[in-house]
């Protein structure tokens, strides 16, 4: 989870180097990161939506939009897990993001892990699977599948222990699970970056 915020901050710094004219975005983004760190899901969702409204029509803020879209889903998942939203309400809040590009936070690749980590989908060798949880790993927020458009070049051994950052187009979003409701996200046209740490 800490890696989530570190990567988000690095992406944001990169974005601001390119386009430092919008102080409103920068101020609200910092507030969003603070509230995500505190797991204040309602405030996080409000801030993410405000940032999406601010950036949606700005072509030069593509990277920011892609990062914040995922943060919006993550915040909504927090509200769903705390039973502050029903499954139907949560799904309705995120459906507008279908067919949008997103950048997801980096997670460590671990072939024997399903909590805040990435591995390969068993029956689809060109698809990464990430189990996304809260900081403590006690709540499931989403199962995310990213189909890589040009295939995954590295072996499991080459990926093991590395951090994987994924990007893709959201093809499908559903809610599953009754006791532990969570989003199921399927991305297509994906790509990935491998980071040592």
Backbone bond lengths (Angstrom), bond angles and torsions (degrees), N, CA, C in turn:
res aa  C-N    CA-C-N  psi(-1)  N-CA   C-N-CA  omega(-1)  CA-C   N-CA-C  phi
1 X - - - 1.450 - - 1.521 110.77 -
2 X 1.342 116.85 -41.01 1.458 118.89 177.77 1.519 109.90 -60.50
3 X 1.339 116.22 -36.80 1.462 120.57 178.66 1.523 110.54 -62.02
4 X 1.333 116.95 -35.14 1.468 122.22 177.29 1.517 109.94 -53.47
5 X 1.325 115.72 -50.43 1.451 119.86 -175.57 1.519 111.70 -73.70
6 X 1.330 117.17 -33.65 1.455 120.05 176.76 1.524 110.54 -63.19
7 X 1.324 116.88 -47.14 1.464 120.66 179.58 1.514 110.30 -64.95
8 X 1.330 116.83 -41.90 1.467 119.97 178.47 1.515 110.08 -60.00
9 X 1.332 116.96 -41.02 1.464 120.69 -179.74 1.525 110.71 -67.52
10 X 1.326 117.30 -41.46 1.465 120.45 178.55 1.525 110.98 -63.00
11 X 1.338 116.43 -42.65 1.459 120.15 177.98 1.515 110.00 -61.80
12 X 1.332 115.73 -42.75 1.457 120.01 -179.08 1.520 111.13 -64.06
13 X 1.340 117.19 -43.07 1.463 119.39 178.48 1.521 110.66 -60.43
14 X 1.324 116.38 -39.94 1.458 120.61 176.74 1.527 110.33 -61.09
15 X 1.319 115.17 -43.34 1.467 120.07 -179.27 1.516 111.43 -64.05
16 X 1.328 116.48 -42.22 1.455 119.01 -176.66 1.519 111.46 -70.03
17 X 1.340 116.91 -27.52 1.461 118.55 175.18 1.519 109.73 -64.72
18 X 1.323 116.93 -31.17 1.450 120.60 -179.70 1.518 112.31 -82.54
19 X 1.324 116.81 -33.70 1.461 120.11 -172.64 1.515 108.54 -147.32
20 X 1.320 117.28 88.22 1.452 121.77 -174.55 1.518 111.97 -100.71
21 X 1.350 117.63 21.16 1.447 119.22 -175.26 1.515 113.74 -88.61
22 X 1.320 119.08 -13.51 1.451 119.95 -174.13 1.527 111.68 -107.73
23 X 1.333 116.42 90.80 1.466 120.90 179.87 1.514 111.54 -67.04
24 X 1.326 117.21 -27.85 1.459 120.70 179.45 1.526 110.01 -62.32
25 X 1.319 116.91 -42.85 1.464 119.87 178.34 1.524 110.03 -63.41
26 X 1.314 116.47 -49.04 1.468 120.94 -177.02 1.529 111.41 -59.11
27 X 1.319 117.15 -46.09 1.468 121.61 -179.61 1.525 111.21 -61.87
28 X 1.322 116.76 -48.71 1.464 120.44 -178.58 1.519 112.23 -69.38
29 X 1.339 117.09 -31.28 1.455 119.65 178.43 1.529 110.66 -67.44
30 X 1.330 116.39 -40.97 1.469 119.48 177.40 1.528 110.57 -62.58
31 X 1.327 116.56 -40.59 1.468 120.56 176.06 1.527 110.95 -62.78
32 X 1.317 115.91 -39.73 1.471 120.35 178.43 1.522 110.34 -61.10
33 X 1.328 117.31 -46.65 1.470 120.57 178.83 1.524 111.44 -60.28
34 X 1.332 116.84 -42.15 1.472 120.88 179.00 1.532 110.45 -60.83
35 X 1.324 116.54 -45.00 1.462 119.99 -177.65 1.522 112.17 -71.36
36 X 1.321 117.76 -34.02 1.467 119.76 174.63 1.526 110.34 -64.82
37 X 1.327 116.63 -40.88 1.467 121.06 178.99 1.523 110.80 -61.30
38 X 1.323 116.61 -37.97 1.476 121.67 179.61 1.533 111.95 -83.36
39 X 1.327 116.58 -2.02 1.459 123.01 -177.27 1.527 111.54 57.54
40 X 1.324 115.01 38.51 1.463 122.76 175.05 1.529 106.62 -90.62
41 X 1.335 115.49 83.94 1.463 121.48 -167.96 1.530 113.78 -66.72
42 X 1.323 118.04 -38.84 1.462 120.66 -178.79 1.517 111.32 -63.12
43 X 1.324 116.54 -48.64 1.471 121.33 179.41 1.534 109.77 -65.94
44 X 1.332 116.74 -39.70 1.475 120.55 178.68 1.520 111.00 -60.88
45 X 1.324 115.50 -44.63 1.469 118.83 -179.51 1.536 110.67 -63.41
46 X 1.326 116.88 -43.33 1.465 120.80 178.98 1.527 111.34 -60.31
47 X 1.328 116.43 -45.05 1.467 120.65 -179.31 1.528 111.24 -66.96
48 X 1.339 116.80 -41.51 1.468 119.92 179.19 1.526 110.32 -62.65
49 X 1.325 117.10 -42.25 1.470 120.38 178.97 1.527 110.83 -64.13
50 X 1.312 116.86 -40.54 1.465 121.42 177.88 1.531 110.45 -61.21
51 X 1.330 116.26 -42.87 1.468 120.57 178.98 1.527 111.42 -67.40
52 X 1.319 116.84 -37.36 1.470 119.49 177.36 1.523 110.65 -64.95
53 X 1.324 117.03 -42.43 1.468 120.64 177.97 1.528 110.54 -62.40
54 X 1.335 115.66 -37.26 1.462 121.37 -178.75 1.528 112.33 -69.13
55 X 1.331 117.03 -36.86 1.464 120.86 -171.52 1.524 115.06 -99.40
56 X 1.322 117.83 -17.24 1.461 120.36 -169.10 1.522 113.73 -53.72
57 X 1.311 118.68 -39.28 1.470 120.47 -177.13 1.533 113.17 -95.54
58 X 1.347 117.12 7.28 1.467 120.80 -177.97 1.526 109.36 -101.68
59 X 1.322 116.56 106.14 1.469 121.14 -176.08 1.525 112.81 -61.44
60 X 1.337 117.10 -33.57 1.463 120.43 -176.26 1.533 113.06 -75.13
61 X 1.333 117.53 -2.67 1.469 120.65 -178.69 1.533 111.40 -112.07
62 X 1.315 116.52 35.57 1.462 121.17 -176.73 1.528 112.76 -60.05
63 X 1.324 117.16 -46.07 1.463 120.26 -178.22 1.524 110.30 -63.94
64 X 1.331 116.95 -43.92 1.463 120.51 178.81 1.527 110.95 -58.12
65 X 1.329 116.59 -45.05 1.471 120.95 179.82 1.524 110.36 -59.12
66 X 1.315 116.75 -45.12 1.460 120.86 -175.79 1.523 112.04 -65.03
67 X 1.326 116.87 -36.17 1.464 121.18 178.14 1.528 110.57 -71.85
68 X 1.332 117.14 -47.21 1.469 121.46 -174.83 1.531 111.01 -68.39
69 X 1.317 118.29 -31.49 1.473 120.06 177.63 1.528 110.59 -56.97
70 X 1.326 115.78 -44.69 1.465 118.90 179.97 1.525 110.50 -68.28
71 X 1.323 117.57 -37.56 1.465 121.15 178.06 1.531 110.78 -62.52
72 X 1.315 116.62 -34.78 1.461 120.72 178.15 1.540 110.21 -64.97
73 X 1.330 115.79 -45.11 1.472 119.70 177.75 1.530 109.94 -63.13
74 X 1.315 116.80 -42.74 1.468 121.96 -179.46 1.531 110.70 -60.16
75 X 1.335 117.08 -43.89 1.472 121.58 178.35 1.527 111.21 -64.21
76 X 1.321 115.61 -41.84 1.464 120.13 178.98 1.528 110.27 -64.35
77 X 1.318 116.89 -37.52 1.471 121.05 176.97 1.523 110.97 -63.00
78 X 1.335 116.84 -37.03 1.464 120.70 176.56 1.523 111.35 -61.29
79 X 1.342 116.05 -43.87 1.467 120.79 178.14 1.528 111.20 -65.06
80 X 1.321 116.47 -38.50 1.466 121.49 178.13 1.529 110.29 -62.46
81 X 1.324 116.92 -45.40 1.457 121.20 -179.29 1.516 112.99 -65.96
82 X 1.329 116.69 -31.46 1.467 120.49 178.31 1.525 111.91 -85.42
83 X 1.335 115.85 6.66 1.473 122.35 178.56 1.538 112.62 62.52
84 X 1.334 115.80 26.35 1.468 120.16 175.74 1.526 110.62 -88.82
85 X 1.331 115.38 -11.54 1.460 122.57 173.26 1.524 107.73 -133.28
86 X 1.324 116.70 142.59 1.460 119.64 171.99 1.531 107.60 -77.21
87 X 1.316 116.46 168.63 1.464 120.10 177.44 1.528 110.63 -59.18
88 X 1.321 115.20 -42.65 1.464 120.00 -179.01 1.530 111.37 -64.64
89 X 1.330 117.19 -43.05 1.468 121.60 179.23 1.529 111.16 -64.42
90 X 1.335 116.19 -43.35 1.469 120.71 -179.10 1.521 110.63 -62.52
91 X 1.326 116.36 -45.32 1.460 120.35 -179.65 1.532 111.12 -63.08
92 X 1.320 116.47 -42.05 1.456 120.86 -179.81 1.535 111.15 -60.96
93 X 1.330 116.86 -35.75 1.467 120.90 -178.26 1.533 113.07 -69.86
94 X 1.333 117.68 -24.80 1.469 119.40 -174.05 1.534 114.61 -108.41
95 X 1.314 117.84 -9.01 1.472 120.07 -175.41 1.525 113.60 -60.36
96 X 1.331 117.69 -25.45 1.464 119.61 179.70 1.528 112.26 -65.60
97 X 1.331 117.37 -13.02 1.470 121.15 -179.61 1.528 113.28 -89.68
98 X 1.316 116.83 -3.63 1.467 120.06 177.91 1.528 109.07 -60.12
99 X 1.321 116.95 138.66 1.472 125.75 -179.00 1.523 113.30 75.30
100 X 1.333 117.95 7.89 1.473 121.36 178.24 1.519 110.05 -96.43
101 X 1.327 115.40 150.21 1.459 122.27 174.56 1.524 109.98 -77.29
102 X 1.322 116.63 143.63 1.464 121.52 177.10 1.519 110.81 -140.76
103 X 1.315 114.29 148.72 1.465 121.80 170.76 1.519 106.53 -110.66
104 X 1.318 116.12 125.51 1.448 121.38 -178.42 1.519 110.22 -99.35
105 X 1.327 117.89 154.18 1.468 119.64 178.19 1.523 111.00 -65.91
106 X 1.311 115.79 153.30 1.467 120.72 177.52 1.517 110.80 -68.80
107 X 1.327 114.60 142.97 1.465 121.58 173.79 1.519 107.61 -133.05
108 X 1.338 117.47 151.72 1.466 119.00 177.30 1.526 110.70 -70.36
109 X 1.314 115.94 141.42 1.462 120.25 174.18 1.516 107.45 -81.74
110 X 1.331 115.14 124.95 1.460 121.04 179.44 1.518 106.79 -147.80
111 X 1.308 116.52 112.24 1.466 120.83 -174.61 1.526 113.15 -70.17
112 X 1.343 118.09 -10.24 1.468 121.32 179.40 1.528 112.11 -118.41
113 X 1.309 117.08 32.58 1.462 120.64 -174.45 1.519 110.20 -138.62
114 X 1.338 115.56 147.77 1.464 120.21 177.41 1.522 112.50 -132.79
115 X 1.324 118.37 7.23 1.471 122.51 -178.76 1.529 109.12 -114.04
116 X 1.326 116.81 111.48 1.464 123.25 -179.58 1.530 111.97 50.16
117 X 1.315 115.21 48.68 1.456 120.48 177.13 1.529 109.38 -150.45
118 X 1.314 114.87 167.74 1.462 121.85 -177.94 1.519 109.28 -118.61
119 X 1.321 116.55 142.35 1.463 121.66 170.29 1.522 108.33 -146.68
120 X 1.318 117.34 -170.10 1.454 120.96 -179.75 1.521 110.21 -96.30
121 X 1.317 115.85 141.85 1.469 120.03 175.48 1.528 107.60 -69.10
122 X 1.330 116.08 129.31 1.467 121.70 -172.00 1.525 114.17 -52.18
123 X 1.315 117.24 -47.92 1.461 120.00 -172.88 1.532 113.69 -97.62
124 X 1.344 117.70 5.45 1.465 121.09 178.85 1.530 109.02 -136.82
125 X 1.323 118.21 93.99 1.465 121.19 -174.53 1.524 115.03 -66.34
126 X 1.347 117.40 -10.21 1.468 119.53 178.07 1.529 111.58 -102.89
127 X 1.355 116.72 17.77 1.463 121.29 -176.09 1.527 111.01 -127.57
128 X 1.338 115.07 126.51 1.462 120.90 173.18 1.526 109.08 -86.34
129 X 1.337 116.01 144.21 1.467 122.44 173.48 1.521 108.11 -119.02
130 X 1.345 116.23 133.60 1.460 121.14 175.27 1.525 109.20 -127.10
131 X 1.323 115.98 128.98 1.459 121.75 171.30 1.510 107.86 -94.52
132 X 1.336 116.96 116.86 1.465 121.69 -175.73 1.527 108.79 -106.46
133 X 1.331 115.63 125.82 1.460 122.38 -176.35 1.529 110.45 -128.96
134 X 1.334 115.57 174.20 1.463 119.31 172.24 1.530 108.80 -72.55
135 X 1.328 116.60 177.59 1.463 121.23 -175.56 1.525 112.58 -56.73
136 X 1.332 116.13 -42.25 1.461 120.07 -177.02 1.528 112.85 -79.79
137 X 1.330 117.32 -10.43 1.457 120.51 -178.05 1.521 113.03 76.05
138 X 1.342 116.81 18.16 1.464 120.90 -177.36 1.525 113.00 -96.26
139 X 1.316 117.57 -13.35 1.459 121.53 179.39 1.527 108.79 -125.48
140 X 1.317 116.29 139.40 1.463 120.88 176.06 1.523 107.10 -94.69
141 X 1.327 116.81 125.22 1.465 121.02 179.58 1.519 112.19 -98.82
142 X 1.326 116.25 -42.22 1.462 117.80 179.50 1.519 111.18 -162.88
143 X 1.334 113.58 153.75 1.451 122.40 166.06 1.517 105.15 -108.21
144 X 1.321 116.64 123.35 1.465 120.98 -173.46 1.526 110.01 -120.25
145 X 1.315 115.81 129.86 1.459 123.02 -179.54 1.522 107.68 -119.70
146 X 1.331 116.56 123.22 1.466 120.75 179.97 1.520 108.81 -121.16
147 X 1.323 115.49 111.14 1.472 121.79 178.28 1.525 108.03 -83.04
148 X 1.317 117.26 119.49 1.458 122.82 -175.96 1.525 109.50 -83.87
149 X 1.326 115.92 122.80 1.474 120.23 -171.44 1.525 113.60 -61.97
150 X 1.322 118.92 -34.63 1.465 120.63 -179.67 1.527 112.29 -106.43
151 X 1.331 116.76 15.63 1.458 121.00 178.97 1.525 112.78 79.07
152 X 1.315 115.21 162.47 1.468 121.78 179.32 1.517 107.66 -95.80
153 X 1.316 116.07 120.80 1.469 121.08 -173.08 1.529 113.10 -82.36
154 X 1.333 117.74 -30.74 1.459 121.89 -173.04 1.527 111.29 -86.91
155 X 1.315 115.55 154.64 1.463 121.34 174.90 1.529 109.07 -81.59
156 X 1.316 116.00 167.54 1.468 120.88 176.74 1.520 110.04 -57.39
157 X 1.343 117.34 -42.99 1.466 120.74 179.99 1.522 112.21 -62.10
158 X 1.327 116.70 -37.64 1.474 120.20 179.05 1.528 111.57 -70.20
159 X 1.334 117.09 -29.41 1.464 121.44 -178.56 1.529 112.51 -85.02
160 X 1.327 116.72 -27.96 1.467 121.72 -173.61 1.529 112.20 -51.75
161 X 1.363 115.24 126.08 1.464 120.95 177.09 1.512 115.08 85.36
162 X 1.334 117.27 -11.66 1.471 120.39 178.92 1.529 109.27 -85.24
163 X 1.311 115.82 157.83 1.467 120.10 174.57 1.520 109.29 -91.62
164 X 1.330 116.09 134.23 1.453 122.39 -177.24 1.524 109.04 -113.95
165 X 1.322 116.06 122.74 1.469 120.44 173.86 1.521 107.84 -105.07
166 X 1.321 116.02 127.23 1.458 121.72 -174.72 1.529 111.28 -112.74
167 X 1.312 114.59 149.82 1.465 122.31 176.44 1.520 106.44 -141.16
168 X 1.327 117.13 141.45 1.451 119.26 178.75 1.511 112.30 -171.05
169 X 1.316 114.28 175.01 1.471 122.51 179.17 1.527 108.14 -99.42
170 X 1.322 116.51 124.35 1.464 120.86 -177.33 1.524 109.99 -71.17
171 X 1.329 115.26 109.51 1.466 120.62 -179.29 1.523 111.42 -89.29
172 X 1.331 116.21 -36.74 1.467 119.78 -173.05 1.519 109.45 -148.07
173 X 1.353 115.82 137.92 1.465 120.63 173.89 1.522 108.53 -138.02
174 X 1.325 114.89 127.84 1.460 121.10 179.20 1.532 108.08 -137.66
175 X 1.331 115.52 170.50 1.461 121.05 172.98 1.519 107.01 -115.93
176 X 1.326 116.26 134.70 1.452 120.54 178.65 1.525 109.88 -134.81
177 X 1.320 115.87 161.01 1.459 121.46 178.31 1.521 111.97 88.91
178 X 1.323 116.84 135.80 1.460 121.63 178.72 1.523 111.49 -100.21
179 X 1.317 117.34 -51.96 1.469 120.45 178.81 1.526 110.77 -69.43
180 X 1.324 116.44 -41.47 1.469 122.28 179.63 1.527 108.68 -124.37
181 X 1.333 117.63 77.56 1.468 119.52 -177.42 1.523 111.44 -66.27
182 X 1.316 115.20 142.22 1.466 120.89 -176.47 1.517 109.08 -154.59
183 X 1.324 115.55 161.31 1.456 120.61 174.56 1.525 109.70 -83.88
184 X 1.309 114.95 147.81 1.465 121.74 169.07 1.522 105.17 -117.60
185 X 1.331 116.11 116.80 1.462 122.26 -176.79 1.520 109.52 -113.58
186 X 1.323 116.02 129.16 1.468 120.72 175.85 1.524 108.29 -118.20
187 X 1.329 115.30 123.12 1.463 121.95 -179.16 1.523 109.60 -111.87
188 X 1.322 116.02 145.86 1.465 122.27 174.09 1.528 108.80 -121.56
189 X 1.338 115.96 174.80 1.463 121.76 -179.96 1.516 112.11 50.77
190 X 1.329 115.54 40.54 1.453 120.30 -174.54 1.518 113.71 -83.34
191 X 1.326 113.95 158.79 1.454 120.82 168.44 1.519 107.73 -140.53
192 X 1.314 115.87 170.32 1.458 119.18 -174.41 1.519 110.67 -148.52
193 X 1.331 114.21 156.27 1.470 122.15 173.76 1.509 107.52 -126.06
194 X 1.306 115.60 142.50 1.463 121.22 178.61 1.525 108.44 -106.62
195 X 1.317 115.19 130.63 1.459 120.65 179.76 1.523 108.14 -124.35
196 X 1.325 117.60 141.33 1.461 120.50 179.01 1.524 111.19 -66.83
197 X 1.332 116.98 -44.06 1.468 124.47 176.35 1.478 109.32 -157.09
